[in-house]
């Protein structure tokens, strides 16, 4: 079994992200699962809560239409390869969690070699090996059945509310206008978060 997206769509997704990689493959398969689970959901009603900021989020934005700018892509920095999707109109939701063994037996070796690459200690021979391992992992992620990639559960929680336009207040330190829900009060002043952190930090 292979990914149901056409080669052209996958090519466009890679171009949107800037390169091909296992992380992007995960996002492509997430989007594939979502398209099958929410076939009649309009782009305006679909919302994604991603628990990671990995490469795959770009595929989700491109293929599902969930984007930060529209307010239907929400990032929770939990460090988990997990994605929740909701239909706001039908109050339906599912959470996809990448299975630990989905990347295959080479995951540990690949992770170690990526760390060496990041520190600049990877040899040319190891770089070739890493390229091969990542290609194998990517192929595995793109061809495994969806049920072998993700643990899925239905969500009973309500979908996140649609975005709202709020008033902006002037920070009494830097003077920059800031959405009121992102301001802080300190010593009788209304401050933006960066200015608040400068005076609140106990260092």
C-alpha positions in Angstrom: 0.0 0.0 0.0 1.3 3.5 -0.8 0.2 7.0 -0.1 -3.0 7.9 -2.1 -1.8 11.4 -3.0 -0.6 11.8 -6.6 3.1 12.2 -7.4 2.3 15.8 -8.5 0.7 16.7 -5.2 3.6 15.2 -3.3 6.0 17.1 -5.5 4.1 20.4 -4.8 4.1 19.6 -1.1 7.9 19.1 -1.1 8.3 22.4 -3.0 6.2 24.2 -0.4 8.4 22.9 2.4 11.7 23.3 0.6 13.0 19.7 0.8 12.0 16.1 1.2 12.5 14.3 4.5 10.9 11.7 6.8 9.2 14.4 8.9 7.4 15.7 5.8 6.3 12.2 4.9 4.7 11.9 8.3 2.7 15.1 7.7 1.6 13.9 4.2 0.3 10.7 5.7 -1.5 12.6 8.5 -3.2 14.7 5.9 -4.1 11.6 4.0 -5.8 10.1 7.1 -7.6 13.4 7.8 -9.0 13.6 4.2 -10.4 10.1 4.6 -11.8 10.8 8.1 -13.4 14.2 7.2 -14.4 13.8 3.6 -17.2 16.4 3.7 -15.7 18.9 6.1 -15.2 22.3 4.6 -11.7 24.0 5.0 -13.3 26.6 7.1 -14.7 24.1 9.6 -11.6 21.9 9.9 -9.1 22.8 12.7 -5.8 21.1 13.6 -4.1 21.1 17.0 -0.5 20.0 16.5 1.7 19.0 19.4 4.9 19.4 17.5 6.6 22.0 15.2 8.3 19.4 13.0 8.6 19.5 9.2 5.3 17.6 8.8 3.3 20.6 9.9 4.1 22.2 6.6 2.5 19.3 4.7 -0.6 19.6 7.0 -0.9 23.3 6.1 -0.5 22.7 2.4 -2.7 19.6 2.1 -5.5 20.3 4.6 -5.8 24.1 4.5 -5.3 24.4 8.2 -3.0 27.4 8.6 -1.8 29.7 11.4 -3.1 32.7 9.5 -6.6 31.4 9.3 -6.6 30.5 13.0 -7.4 26.8 12.3 -3.9 25.6 13.1 -3.0 25.7 16.7 0.5 24.7 18.0 0.8 23.2 21.5 4.5 22.8 22.2 4.3 19.3 23.8 7.1 17.7 21.7 4.9 14.8 20.7 4.3 13.6 17.1 0.5 13.9 17.6 -2.2 15.8 15.8 -5.8 16.4 16.7 -8.3 17.4 14.1 -11.8 18.7 14.6 -14.9 19.5 12.5 -16.3 22.6 14.2 -19.7 22.2 12.5 -20.2 18.5 13.5 -18.3 18.6 16.8 -16.3 15.6 15.7 -12.7 15.1 16.6 -9.8 12.6 16.4 -6.3 12.5 17.6 -3.5 10.8 15.7 -0.3 9.7 17.5 2.6 8.4 15.5 3.4 4.8 16.7 6.9 4.4 18.2 8.0 1.7 15.7 6.6 3.4 12.6 10.0 4.8 11.6 11.6 1.3 11.6 14.7 -0.3 13.1 17.0 2.4 11.9 15.5 5.2 14.0 18.0 5.1 16.8 21.0 5.0 14.4 19.5 7.8 12.3 19.0 10.0 15.4 22.6 9.5 16.5 23.9 10.4 13.1 21.7 13.5 12.8 23.2 14.6 16.2 26.7 14.2 14.8 25.8 16.1 11.7 24.4 18.9 13.8 27.7 19.1 15.7 29.8 19.0 12.5 31.5 15.6 13.4 29.9 13.5 10.7 32.3 12.0 8.2 31.7 11.8 4.4 31.1 8.1 4.7 28.6 8.5 7.5 26.8 11.3 5.6 26.2 8.8 2.7 25.0 6.3 5.2 22.7 8.8 6.8 21.2 9.8 3.4 20.5 6.2 2.7 18.9 5.6 6.1 16.7 8.7 5.8 15.6 7.6 2.3 14.7 4.2 3.6 12.7 5.7 6.5 10.9 8.1 4.2 9.9 5.2 1.9 8.7 3.2 4.8 6.6 6.1 6.1 5.1 6.7 2.7 4.2 3.0 2.1 3.0 1.6 5.4 -0.8 1.3 5.8 -2.1 4.2 7.8 -3.3 1.9 10.6 0.3 0.8 11.1 1.5 4.4 11.3 -0.9 6.0 13.8 -2.8 5.2 16.9 -6.1 7.0 16.6 -8.8 7.8 19.1 -12.0 9.8 19.0 -12.1 13.0 21.0 -15.0 14.0 23.2 -13.7 17.5 23.9 -15.2 20.4 22.0 -13.3 21.9 19.1 -11.3 25.0 19.8 -13.3 28.2 19.3 -12.8 30.2 16.1 -10.3 33.1 16.4 -11.5 36.5 17.6 -10.3 40.0 16.7 -9.4 41.7 20.0 -8.5 45.3 20.9 -4.8 46.3 21.0 -3.3 48.2 23.9 -0.2 50.3 23.9 2.7 48.9 26.0 3.6 51.5 28.6 7.3 50.6 28.2 8.1 50.2 24.5 4.9 51.9 23.2 4.2 49.1 20.7 0.5 48.1 20.3 -0.2 44.6 21.6 -3.3 42.4 21.5 -5.0 42.9 24.9 -5.1 39.2 25.7 -1.3 39.1 25.4 -0.6 42.0 27.7 0.5 41.8 31.4 0.0 44.1 34.4 3.1 44.9 36.4 3.5 47.6 39.0 0.4 49.4 37.7 1.5 49.4 34.1 0.2 47.5 31.0 3.1 45.8 29.3 3.7 43.6 26.3 5.2 40.1 27.1 8.8 41.0 26.2 8.8 44.1 28.4 7.0 42.2 31.2 9.7 39.5 31.1 12.4 42.1 31.4 11.1 43.5 34.7 9.5 40.3 36.2 12.4 37.9 35.8 13.9 37.1 39.2 17.6 36.9 38.3 
